[in-house]
Amino acid sequence: MTQFRISEAAALLGVSDDTVRRWADQGRLTLARGANGMQVVEGAELVALMTEHAGGSALADAFPLARTSARNHFIGLVTAVQRDGIMAQVELQAGPFRVVSLMSREAADELGLEPGVLAAASAKATVVTIDLPEGAKP
């Protein structure tokens, strides 16, 4: 499962680090200790909060991929993946934007796309592709 440091979760949600900690204290999300001892939150736990409190002003600071020169480029969390025999429908919440991509099931499987995974969507006309940022683990 994908884990995010408090500062990364805050950037994805468009809130402060203190707000993420406060939400954890209130039971709105669960913090755990990562392999390095730092507090982390599971990506899947961020999905509901992200759709409720979509932001994005700090994304470029937390995730350099957000600073791309490509237009129509959205970084966020996968919120849903529906797979059938050949195709997959992937939903991404990028700040206040919900982006939906239809792709082969094989592509979704190879990328390890599941709710809570950090990903980026690029849109050109009616075609939307989803990439994993450099260094992101499926």
C-alpha positions as CSV (number, residue, x, y, z in Angstrom):
1,M,0.0,0.0,0.0
2,T,1.2,3.5,-0.7
3,Q,2.1,5.6,2.3
4,F,2.5,9.4,2.5
5,R,4.3,11.5,5.1
6,I,2.1,14.1,6.9
7,S,3.5,16.9,4.7
8,E,2.8,15.0,1.5
9,A,-0.8,14.1,2.7
10,A,-1.3,17.8,3.6
11,A,-0.2,18.9,0.1
12,L,-2.5,16.4,-1.6
13,L,-5.4,17.6,0.5
14,G,-4.6,21.3,0.2
15,V,-4.4,21.8,4.0
16,S,-1.6,22.3,6.6
17,D,0.4,19.6,8.3
18,D,-1.3,20.6,11.6
19,T,-4.7,20.0,10.0
20,V,-3.7,16.5,9.0
21,R,-2.5,15.9,12.6
22,R,-5.7,17.4,14.0
23,W,-7.8,15.1,11.7
24,A,-5.8,12.1,13.0
25,D,-6.5,13.2,16.6
26,Q,-10.2,13.5,15.7
27,G,-10.2,10.0,14.2
28,R,-10.8,11.2,10.7
29,L,-7.7,9.3,9.5
30,T,-5.1,7.0,11.0
31,L,-1.4,7.7,11.3
32,A,1.1,4.9,11.5
33,R,4.9,4.8,11.7
34,G,6.7,4.2,8.4
35,A,9.8,2.1,7.9
36,N,11.9,5.2,8.7
37,G,10.0,5.9,11.9
38,M,8.2,8.9,10.5
39,Q,4.4,9.2,10.8
40,V,2.6,8.2,7.6
41,V,-0.9,7.8,6.4
42,E,-2.1,5.2,3.9
43,G,-3.0,6.6,0.5
44,A,-6.4,4.7,0.5
45,E,-7.3,6.6,3.7
46,L,-6.8,9.9,2.0
47,V,-9.3,9.2,-0.8
48,A,-12.4,10.3,1.1
49,L,-10.7,13.3,2.7
50,M,-9.3,14.3,-0.7
51,T,-12.6,14.4,-2.4
52,E,-14.1,16.3,0.5
53,H,-11.2,18.8,0.9
54,A,-9.7,19.0,-2.6
55,G,-6.9,21.5,-2.8
56,G,-3.6,21.6,-4.6
57,S,-1.7,24.8,-3.9
58,A,1.2,23.0,-2.4
59,L,1.4,20.1,-4.8
60,A,4.4,21.6,-6.8
61,D,6.4,21.8,-3.6
62,A,5.7,18.3,-2.4
63,F,5.8,16.6,-5.8
64,P,8.1,18.0,-8.4
65,L,6.2,16.1,-11.2
66,A,3.5,18.7,-10.7
67,R,5.9,21.3,-12.1
68,T,5.9,19.9,-15.6
69,S,5.6,22.1,-18.6
70,A,2.9,19.9,-20.1
71,R,-0.5,21.5,-20.2
72,N,-3.5,19.5,-18.9
73,H,-1.3,17.5,-16.5
74,F,-3.0,16.5,-13.2
75,I,-1.3,14.9,-10.2
76,G,-3.4,13.3,-7.4
77,L,-4.6,10.0,-5.9
78,V,-6.4,7.2,-7.6
79,T,-9.9,7.0,-6.1
80,A,-11.4,4.1,-7.9
81,V,-10.4,1.4,-10.4
82,Q,-13.0,-0.8,-12.2
83,R,-11.6,-3.7,-14.2
84,D,-13.3,-6.0,-16.6
85,G,-11.9,-8.6,-19.0
86,I,-10.0,-6.2,-21.3
87,M,-10.5,-2.6,-20.1
88,A,-10.2,-0.6,-16.8
89,Q,-11.7,2.6,-15.8
90,V,-9.4,4.6,-13.5
91,E,-10.6,7.7,-11.5
92,L,-8.1,10.2,-10.2
93,Q,-8.8,13.1,-7.8
94,A,-6.4,15.9,-8.6
95,G,-7.1,18.8,-6.3
96,P,-10.7,19.8,-7.1
97,F,-10.6,17.9,-10.3
98,R,-11.9,14.3,-10.9
99,V,-10.2,12.8,-13.9
100,V,-11.4,9.5,-15.5
101,S,-9.3,7.4,-17.8
102,L,-10.2,4.3,-19.8
103,M,-7.2,2.1,-20.5
104,S,-6.4,-1.5,-21.0
105,R,-6.7,-3.7,-17.9
106,E,-3.1,-4.8,-18.6
107,A,-1.9,-1.2,-18.4
108,A,-3.8,-0.6,-15.1
109,D,-2.3,-3.9,-13.7
110,E,1.2,-3.1,-14.8
111,L,1.0,0.4,-13.2
112,G,-0.4,-1.1,-10.0
113,L,-3.3,1.3,-10.0
114,E,-5.5,1.0,-6.9
115,P,-7.3,3.5,-4.7
116,G,-4.7,5.6,-2.8
117,V,-1.9,5.3,-5.3
118,L,-0.2,8.6,-6.3
119,A,-0.5,9.1,-10.1
120,A,-0.5,11.8,-12.7
121,A,-3.0,12.2,-15.6
122,S,-2.2,13.9,-18.9
123,A,-5.0,14.9,-21.1
124,K,-4.9,15.7,-24.8
125,A,-8.3,16.3,-26.4
126,T,-10.4,13.2,-25.4
127,V,-7.4,11.0,-24.5
128,V,-6.3,10.8,-20.9
129,T,-3.2,8.9,-19.8
130,I,-2.1,8.1,-16.2
131,D,1.5,7.9,-15.2
132,L,3.3,7.2,-12.0
133,P,5.6,10.0,-10.8
134,E,9.3,9.2,-10.8
135,G,10.1,7.4,-7.6
136,A,6.5,6.5,-6.8
137,K,5.9,2.8,-5.9
138,P,2.7,1.1,-7.1
